[in-house]
Amino acid sequence: MFNIYLGIFIVVALAVISGGTFKLFDTGRKGAAIVFLIGAIAIFVVFGIRWFGSGKGSMFSQTPVQWPPVINTCPDYLMYYKRPKSDGTFEDTCVDKLGVSRNGSLKIIPANGDVNNANDEYFFSLATKSSDADKRKAELCQRTIQYGLTWEGISNGESCIGSGNQPISPSGGSSNGCPSS
């Protein structure tokens, strides 16, 4: 399959290289024309390889790129909060300061932050039962859906995001990356 952008790039490169070189030759600057020719070819080759090479770093590469490159600590628009527990330890949680929970399961934390830390309705817990990355992601996905939230790379709010960034039904079973309902 021919890449139209590569074709346009080649036409522009040939026009710039030949036009610049002939213009310098016509004005009697033969040394400058040779330097321009060599430099322009080098520049267009470097950028051509960078933009149209076969590697993942290529600008127009057909190779899929994992998105998002990094998954945030908390679901979209939530803020990380280290919640103190009664035994003196801390729990990793997220709080909603904007009201993004679609079903109201996660209450908006007051602006002054004055809440009873025993009241779970203000906190999205990041604790999971498993340390396995896929099982942890599946558990967080299910919790995200339960709270009516979205989380880039984990859940679109209705289903879990599997490999290749394709949505997976939450009832699709744990083999697809999301636990059964």
N, C-alpha and C positions, 0 to 999 in steps of 0.2 A: 504494500500500500504506500503510495507516494504522499509525503508530508507536504502540504501546500505552503506551510511556513518555511520549510527548507528551500523550496523552489523560489519563493520570494527573496529569501536571504541570499541565495546564489546570484540571482539577477541583480540585486542591489550591490552586492560585493563586486561583481564584474563591472558594473557601471561606474562605481566609485574608483576602483583600481585603474581601469583603463582611462576613464575621463581625467583623473588627476595626473596620471603619468603622461598622457598625450598633451595636456595643457602645459605641464612643466617643460616637455621637449619642445613644444612650439615657441615658448618664450626663451629658449636657448639655455635653459638650466638643466643640462644633461645629468650632472652629478646629483642634483636634487631629485630629478625624476627617478634615477636608479634607487636612491635611498627611500623615496616615497613608495616605489613599487615593492621593494623588499619589506618595508615596515607595514604597509597596508595588507600585503598577503599574510604576514605573520599575525597581525591583529585579527583579520577575518578568520583565519584558521583556528586561532585560540578560541574566539567567541563561537565559531561554528561547532567546535568540539564540545564546548561547555553547554551550549544550548541544545544541540541536536545529537549529542553522543548517546550511547545506549545505556549509560549508567543511571542509577537512581537520582543522581544530582542534576540530571539534564532538565532543562526548562520545559521541554515538550515531551518528556519521557512518558511512555505508555505504562510504565511500571507503577502499580498502585502504591501510594504512600499511606502509612498508618496514620489515621486521624482520630482523635487529636494526638499530637506527638507526646503530650504529657496529660494525664488525667488529673484534674484539680483535686484538692484535698476534700472539698465539700461539693454538694450538688450546686447547680447553677444558681447564682445570686445569694447563696447562704454564706455566712461568715463563720470561720473556725472559732471555737470557744473551748477553752480548757476548763471543764466543769469540776469544781471541788466536790468531793464526796464526803459523807459523814465520817468516814474512817481516816480522813486526812490525805487520801490519795486523790488523783485527778483522773477524769475520764475525757477522752477526746470526743467532742461533739461539734455540731454546727447549729447556728441559730438563724432565724429568719427575722431580719430587720425591716423587710419591705412588704411582706405579705404575698409571697409567690406560691404558696401552697394552694393548689386549685380546689382541694376538697376540705380545706380548713383543719386538717389533722395536725398540722404544725402551727401553733399559735405564734403570732408576732410578739417578739420580745419587746417589752416597753423601752422607750428611748433612754430612760435612766438606768436600765438594766436591773431594776429592783424586782427580782423574782425569787421565789422559794426554790432553791436548787433541788428540792425533792420532787418538784412538779415536772414530770416528764413531758408534758404537752408543749413545752417551749424548746425542747432539745431533740436534735436528730443525732442519734448515737452512731459513731463510726466503728464501734466494737463489733467484731464478728466472731462466730464460733470456730471458724476454720482459719488456718494460716496459709492454706493453698490459694494461690492467686486467683484461679478460675472460680473456685467455690466462694471465695471472699467477694469477688466481683458479682457473682450471682446473688449472694445474700444482700449486698448493698443495692443491687438493682431492684430486688423485690421490695425492700424497704423504701426505696425512692418512689416506686409506683404506689405503694401503700400510703405515703404521705402526699401524693399528688404533685410530685416535683419532677424536674428533668435534670439529667446529669450527663453532660457531653462525654461520650465514650462509654457510658454505662447504661443509660436508659433515655429514651425519648419521652418518657412519661406514661407510655402505654405498653411498651414492650422493651425487652432487653436488647442491647447492642452486642452482637456476636462477632466472630472473626470476619474480617472483610467489611466491618461497619454495617452489616445487614441486620435489620430488626428481627428479633426472635420473639414469638409469642410467649408471654409469661407462663402459659400452661403447656408449653412445648416440651417440658421435661428437663431434667438437670443435665442431660447429655449435650444439649445445645447451649449451655452456659447460663441457664436461668432455671431456678427450681420450679417444681410444679406448684400450682396454686392450691 
